[in-house]
């Protein structure tokens, strides 16, 4: 007999009855103490785009390594295409080769993980690389882009995260615009969301919360200037430090969400 507070068994949902009977039997013989909690965490089936069980064309089970390799290939192709388009337009801020590889890995692995975790775990879901790699909607790519955009605002203002952290001790955060208030209230839900997941063991809740943050930030970004510049010279006229601190808080909460979901982030995309 082992002492523990909580034990979780993770298998396909079809085995739920087996574990229900197993746990009941274990309690009956005293193997599980009354104060110990045991839970079966069941998950649904991954389907192909034909809505049938996900298999290769030959009918074999798709291996995870195959999916990851294909994800890397698709992600790198998409990133290099975007970089070529930026170069053709004469846009600055091209990624280095090292940054391209880091982006490829973050996007490829992140899109597969996020797609799996963002669905209610008890439901079946359709596996589609095209949807996973879309930079719009509730996808890892969209959220990674949102985070890099937030981080770029401080760079435009010429401030490092360390400098922002120092200014937080002497700069009052005044929330006047409704978009500022909405974003701040969304960030304050973080602890509540984590506690909820601890009880329900439903990670899609965190994915939805991460998407809510990105939507609240987009609304804030569209309505509240963080850095005001001269339209002709590009010279910085005014930096709204309190709004930059709100951006920093947003980035930190998002990064913690990514970390909890097992997704890597990048500085630039």
C-alpha positions as CSV (number, residue, x, y, z in Angstrom):
1,X,0.0,0.0,0.0
2,X,1.5,3.4,-1.0
3,X,0.7,6.8,0.4
4,X,-0.4,9.5,-2.0
5,X,-3.0,12.2,-2.2
6,X,-4.0,11.9,-5.8
7,X,-3.3,9.4,-8.6
8,X,-4.4,9.8,-12.2
9,X,-4.7,7.1,-14.8
10,X,-4.6,8.4,-18.4
11,X,-6.0,6.1,-21.2
12,X,-8.5,6.1,-24.0
13,X,-12.0,6.9,-22.9
14,X,-13.2,3.4,-23.8
15,X,-11.5,2.0,-20.7
16,X,-13.5,4.2,-18.3
17,X,-15.7,1.3,-17.0
18,X,-12.6,-0.9,-16.4
19,X,-11.0,1.8,-14.2
20,X,-14.3,2.5,-12.4
21,X,-14.5,-1.2,-11.4
22,X,-10.8,-1.3,-10.6
23,X,-10.9,1.7,-8.3
24,X,-14.0,0.4,-6.6
25,X,-12.4,-3.0,-6.0
26,X,-9.2,-1.4,-4.7
27,X,-11.2,0.7,-2.2
28,X,-13.1,-2.5,-1.1
29,X,-9.9,-4.3,-0.2
30,X,-8.3,-1.3,1.4
31,X,-5.7,-0.7,-1.3
32,X,-6.9,2.8,-1.7
33,X,-7.6,4.7,1.5
34,X,-10.7,6.9,1.9
35,X,-8.6,10.1,1.9
36,X,-6.8,9.2,-1.3
37,X,-8.2,10.3,-4.6
38,X,-7.9,8.3,-7.8
39,X,-9.2,9.5,-11.2
40,X,-9.4,8.1,-14.7
41,X,-8.6,10.7,-17.3
42,X,-10.0,9.4,-20.5
43,X,-9.4,11.0,-23.9
44,X,-11.0,10.7,-27.3
45,X,-9.8,9.3,-30.6
46,X,-7.8,11.2,-33.3
47,X,-9.6,11.2,-36.6
48,X,-8.5,11.8,-40.1
49,X,-10.1,14.4,-42.3
50,X,-12.4,11.7,-43.6
51,X,-13.8,11.5,-40.0
52,X,-12.4,7.9,-39.6
53,X,-9.7,6.7,-37.3
54,X,-6.4,8.4,-38.2
55,X,-4.3,6.0,-40.3
56,X,-1.8,6.2,-43.1
57,X,-2.9,5.5,-46.7
58,X,-1.8,1.9,-46.3
59,X,-4.0,1.5,-43.3
60,X,-1.2,1.5,-40.7
61,X,-1.3,3.5,-37.5
62,X,0.3,6.9,-37.9
63,X,3.5,7.1,-35.8
64,X,4.1,10.3,-33.7
65,X,7.6,10.6,-35.3
66,X,6.0,10.7,-38.8
67,X,3.6,13.5,-37.6
68,X,6.5,15.5,-36.1
69,X,8.7,15.2,-39.1
70,X,5.9,16.3,-41.5
71,X,5.1,19.1,-39.1
72,X,8.7,20.3,-39.3
73,X,8.7,20.2,-43.0
74,X,5.4,22.0,-43.4
75,X,6.3,24.7,-40.8
76,X,9.7,25.4,-42.3
77,X,8.2,25.7,-45.8
78,X,5.6,28.2,-44.6
79,X,8.1,30.3,-42.6
80,X,10.6,30.4,-45.6
81,X,7.7,31.4,-47.9
82,X,6.8,34.3,-45.6
83,X,10.4,35.4,-45.3
84,X,10.7,35.4,-49.1
85,X,7.6,37.5,-49.4
86,X,9.0,40.0,-46.9
87,X,12.3,40.2,-48.8
88,X,10.5,40.8,-52.1
89,X,8.5,43.6,-50.5
90,X,11.7,45.1,-49.2
91,X,10.5,44.7,-45.6
92,X,13.0,44.8,-42.8
93,X,13.3,42.4,-39.8
94,X,14.2,39.3,-41.8
95,X,14.9,36.3,-39.6
96,X,18.3,34.8,-39.4
97,X,18.8,31.1,-40.3
98,X,19.0,30.3,-36.6
99,X,15.8,32.1,-35.9
100,X,14.1,30.3,-38.8
101,X,15.0,26.9,-37.3
102,X,13.8,28.0,-33.8
103,X,10.5,29.2,-35.3
104,X,10.1,26.0,-37.2
105,X,10.5,23.8,-34.1
106,X,8.3,26.0,-32.0
107,X,5.5,26.1,-34.6
108,X,5.7,22.5,-35.7
109,X,5.8,20.9,-32.3
110,X,3.5,23.6,-30.8
111,X,0.8,23.3,-33.4
112,X,0.5,19.5,-32.9
113,X,0.5,19.8,-29.1
114,X,-1.9,22.7,-29.0
115,X,-4.4,21.1,-31.4
116,X,-4.4,18.0,-29.2
117,X,-4.8,19.9,-25.9
118,X,-7.2,22.6,-27.1
119,X,-10.0,20.1,-27.8
120,X,-12.1,18.8,-24.9
121,X,-10.1,15.7,-24.1
122,X,-13.1,13.4,-23.9
123,X,-14.2,14.2,-27.5
124,X,-12.8,12.9,-30.7
125,X,-11.1,15.5,-33.0
126,X,-10.1,15.7,-36.6
127,X,-6.3,16.0,-37.3
128,X,-5.5,18.7,-40.0
129,X,-2.1,20.2,-40.5
130,X,-3.7,23.0,-42.7
131,X,-5.9,24.1,-39.7
132,X,-3.1,23.6,-37.2
133,X,-0.7,25.8,-39.1
134,X,-3.2,28.6,-39.8
135,X,-2.1,31.9,-38.4
136,X,-5.7,32.9,-37.7
137,X,-8.1,31.6,-35.1
138,X,-7.3,29.4,-32.0
139,X,-4.0,27.9,-33.1
140,X,-0.5,27.8,-31.7
141,X,0.8,29.8,-34.7
142,X,-1.7,32.7,-34.0
143,X,-0.9,32.7,-30.3
144,X,2.9,32.7,-30.9
145,X,2.5,35.6,-33.4
146,X,0.5,37.4,-30.7
147,X,3.2,37.0,-28.1
148,X,6.0,38.1,-30.4
149,X,4.0,41.2,-31.3
150,X,3.6,42.0,-27.6
151,X,7.4,41.6,-27.1
152,X,8.1,43.8,-30.1
153,X,6.3,46.8,-28.6
154,X,8.9,47.1,-25.8
155,X,11.7,46.8,-28.3
156,X,10.2,49.7,-30.4
157,X,10.1,51.7,-27.2
158,X,13.7,50.8,-26.6
159,X,13.1,49.2,-23.2
160,X,14.2,45.7,-22.0
161,X,12.0,43.5,-19.8
162,X,14.4,44.2,-16.9
163,X,14.0,48.0,-17.3
164,X,10.2,47.6,-17.4
165,X,10.3,45.5,-14.3
166,X,12.3,48.2,-12.5
167,X,9.9,50.9,-13.7
168,X,7.0,48.8,-12.3
169,X,8.1,49.8,-8.8
170,X,7.7,53.5,-9.4
171,X,5.1,53.8,-12.2
172,X,1.4,53.6,-11.2
173,X,-0.7,51.5,-13.6
174,X,-3.8,53.6,-14.3
175,X,-6.5,51.8,-16.2
176,X,-8.8,54.3,-17.8
177,X,-9.7,53.0,-21.3
178,X,-12.3,50.1,-21.4
179,X,-9.8,48.1,-23.4
180,X,-7.2,48.4,-20.7
181,X,-9.7,47.3,-18.1
182,X,-10.9,44.4,-20.2
183,X,-7.3,43.1,-20.7
184,X,-6.4,43.6,-17.0
185,X,-9.5,41.6,-15.9
186,X,-8.7,38.8,-18.3
187,X,-5.1,38.5,-16.9
188,X,-6.5,38.4,-13.3
189,X,-8.4,35.2,-14.2
190,X,-5.2,33.3,-14.5
191,X,-5.1,31.8,-10.9
192,X,-8.8,31.0,-11.2
193,X,-8.3,29.1,-14.5
194,X,-5.3,27.1,-13.1
195,X,-7.3,26.1,-10.0
196,X,-10.2,25.0,-12.2
197,X,-8.0,22.8,-14.3
198,X,-6.6,21.2,-11.2
199,X,-10.1,20.1,-10.3
200,X,-11.4,19.1,-13.8
201,X,-8.2,17.9,-15.4
202,X,-9.4,19.6,-18.7
203,X,-6.4,21.3,-20.3
204,X,-8.4,22.8,-23.1
205,X,-9.6,25.4,-20.6
206,X,-6.0,26.8,-20.5
207,X,-5.9,26.9,-24.3
208,X,-9.2,28.8,-24.4
209,X,-7.9,31.2,-21.8
210,X,-4.7,31.8,-23.7
211,X,-6.9,32.7,-26.8
212,X,-9.0,35.0,-24.7
213,X,-5.9,36.9,-23.6
214,X,-4.8,37.3,-27.2
215,X,-8.3,38.6,-28.2
216,X,-8.3,41.0,-25.3
217,X,-4.8,42.2,-26.1
218,X,-5.7,42.8,-29.8
219,X,-8.7,44.9,-28.7
220,X,-6.3,46.9,-26.4
221,X,-3.6,47.2,-29.1
222,X,-6.1,48.6,-31.6
223,X,-7.5,51.2,-29.3
224,X,-4.6,52.2,-27.0
225,X,-1.3,53.7,-28.2
226,X,1.7,52.4,-26.3
227,X,4.3,54.3,-28.2
228,X,3.5,57.4,-30.1
229,X,5.8,58.4,-33.0
230,X,6.0,61.2,-35.4
231,X,4.4,60.2,-38.7
232,X,7.0,61.9,-40.8
233,X,10.3,61.4,-39.0
234,X,9.5,58.2,-37.0
235,X,10.8,59.9,-33.9
236,X,9.4,58.7,-30.6
237,X,7.2,61.4,-29.1
238,X,5.7,59.7,-26.1
239,X,6.0,56.3,-24.4
240,X,3.0,55.2,-22.2
241,X,4.9,53.3,-19.6
242,X,1.8,52.2,-17.7
243,X,0.5,50.6,-20.9
244,X,3.9,49.0,-21.6
245,X,3.7,47.4,-18.1
246,X,0.3,46.0,-19.1
247,X,1.9,44.6,-22.2
248,X,4.7,43.1,-20.1
249,X,2.2,41.5,-17.7
250,X,0.3,40.1,-20.7
251,X,3.5,38.6,-22.1
252,X,4.4,37.0,-18.8
253,X,1.0,35.4,-18.3
254,X,1.0,34.1,-21.9
255,X,4.5,32.7,-21.5
256,X,3.5,30.9,-18.3
257,X,0.5,29.4,-20.1
258,X,2.7,28.3,-23.0
259,X,5.1,26.7,-20.4
260,X,2.3,24.9,-18.7
261,X,1.1,23.5,-22.0
262,X,4.6,22.4,-22.9
263,X,5.0,24.8,-25.8
264,X,8.2,26.7,-26.6
265,X,8.1,30.4,-27.5
266,X,10.3,32.5,-29.7
267,X,11.4,36.1,-29.6
268,X,10.7,36.9,-33.2
269,X,8.6,35.3,-36.0
